[in-house]
Amino acid sequence: MAQDKMAAGLAVGGVLFPYAVGIASTAMLGKDLGSVEFYYSGQLQAWDDATFVWTLVAYGLGLLGCVPWFWGRLTILTPKGRLCAGFALALLAAVHFAAVFAVQFLCYYHAGGIL
């Protein structure tokens, strides 16, 4: 029972971790967020490239954190049920991927990042 709670906690942390990294990477820009000089010097593009990689790595680590919980749920299903659940999980992961970057962009936009 404790192992199931730990797997569930790890899954929740894995889902939320990329959001935290995306929001923190936007917050770390600080006063440079709306700076025209920062934009025209090319540093904003370099920052965006770096934060994309950070968020992508966080997304991958988050998915790895979710594996024990998902695996525990998939093993009790029939083979056909596993196939359907696996497809649903892949679709959910794709939607989650888009949502992570959408939330990161919305935080960037809300903080005044669009010139």
KOLROTOR-686838 format. One line per field, with one value per residue (C-alpha): x, y, z; residue number from 1; residue in one letter. Coordinates in Angstrom, 2 decimals. Layout:
<recs>
xx = X:...
yy = Y:...
zz = Z:...
num = NUM:...
residu = A:...
</recs>
This chain:
<recs>
xx = 0.00:2.82:4.50:1.30:1.10:4.72:4.11:1.06:3.03:5.85:3.33:1.79:5.27:6.22:3.21:3.82:7.64:7.76:5.29:7.47:10.59:8.80:7.41:10.71:12.65:10.36:10.65:14.45:14.49:13.55:13.97:15.25:11.81:10.53:13.90:14.26:18.06:17.86:15.63:17.71:21.04:19.88:20.10:16.36:16.62:19.53:17.52:14.47:16.61:18.09:14.74:13.23:15.90:15.42:11.67:12.03:14.40:11.99:9.16:11.16:12.06:8.44:7.31:9.87:8.43:4.97:6.05:5.71:2.15:1.11:2.82:0.95:-2.34:-1.56:-0.53:-4.01:-5.68:-6.25:-3.99:-6.64:-7.22:-3.46:-3.38:-6.26:-4.85:-1.39:-2.82:-4.79:-1.66:0.36:-2.37:-2.49:1.31:1.11:-1.58:0.46:3.52:1.59:0.06:3.47:4.74:1.42:1.55:5.17:4.24:1.23:3.41:5.89:3.11:1.42:4.72:5.08:7.41:5.89:7.34
yy = 0.00:2.42:1.60:2.47:5.83:6.52:5.67:7.95:10.78:10.27:10.40:13.65:15.14:13.94:15.64:18.94:19.07:20.35:23.12:24.22:24.26:26.21:28.82:29.13:29.60:32.51:33.99:33.78:36.31:39.02:42.57:41.33:39.96:43.04:44.54:45.58:45.41:41.86:40.98:42.63:41.33:37.76:36.78:36.15:33.55:31.86:31.93:30.44:27.66:26.84:26.89:24.69:22.08:22.43:22.03:19.10:17.33:18.04:16.61:13.43:13.07:13.68:10.91:8.57:9.46:8.45:5.04:3.05:4.24:3.64:0.25:-0.86:0.05:-1.50:-4.92:-5.70:-5.21:-7.71:-7.46:-5.59:-3.28:-2.66:-1.66:0.80:2.17:2.50:4.46:6.66:7.28:8.20:10.63:12.07:12.48:14.40:16.72:17.18:18.05:20.80:22.04:22.39:24.70:26.56:27.31:28.41:30.78:32.14:32.90:34.62:36.63:37.54:38.79:41.21:39.20:40.06:43.28
zz = 0.00:0.83:-2.47:-4.34:-2.54:-3.37:-7.04:-7.11:-5.49:-7.97:-10.83:-9.58:-9.14:-12.60:-14.13:-12.32:-12.64:-16.27:-15.41:-12.50:-14.68:-17.44:-15.06:-13.17:-16.41:-17.32:-13.83:-13.98:-16.82:-14.34:-15.63:-19.01:-19.85:-21.66:-22.56:-26.19:-25.96:-24.67:-27.61:-30.34:-29.00:-29.64:-25.99:-25.82:-28.57:-26.79:-23.55:-25.30:-26.78:-23.37:-21.56:-24.28:-23.57:-19.79:-20.10:-22.50:-20.09:-17.22:-19.32:-19.97:-16.29:-15.39:-17.73:-16.18:-12.78:-13.99:-15.33:-12.05:-11.50:-15.10:-15.20:-12.09:-13.74:-17.13:-15.81:-14.48:-17.88:-20.66:-23.73:-25.68:-22.72:-22.48:-26.13:-25.69:-22.44:-23.97:-26.89:-24.49:-22.41:-25.52:-26.56:-23.04:-23.06:-26.35:-24.97:-21.80:-23.89:-25.69:-22.44:-20.75:-23.48:-23.70:-19.97:-20.28:-23.14:-21.25:-18.23:-20.54:-22.20:-18.92:-17.49:-20.43:-22.60:-25.96:-27.30
num = 1:2:3:4:5:6:7:8:9:10:11:12:13:14:15:16:17:18:19:20:21:22:23:24:25:26:27:28:29:30:31:32:33:34:35:36:37:38:39:40:41:42:43:44:45:46:47:48:49:50:51:52:53:54:55:56:57:58:59:60:61:62:63:64:65:66:67:68:69:70:71:72:73:74:75:76:77:78:79:80:81:82:83:84:85:86:87:88:89:90:91:92:93:94:95:96:97:98:99:100:101:102:103:104:105:106:107:108:109:110:111:112:113:114:115
residu = M:A:Q:D:K:M:A:A:G:L:A:V:G:G:V:L:F:P:Y:A:V:G:I:A:S:T:A:M:L:G:K:D:L:G:S:V:E:F:Y:Y:S:G:Q:L:Q:A:W:D:D:A:T:F:V:W:T:L:V:A:Y:G:L:G:L:L:G:C:V:P:W:F:W:G:R:L:T:I:L:T:P:K:G:R:L:C:A:G:F:A:L:A:L:L:A:A:V:H:F:A:A:V:F:A:V:Q:F:L:C:Y:Y:H:A:G:G:I:L
</recs>
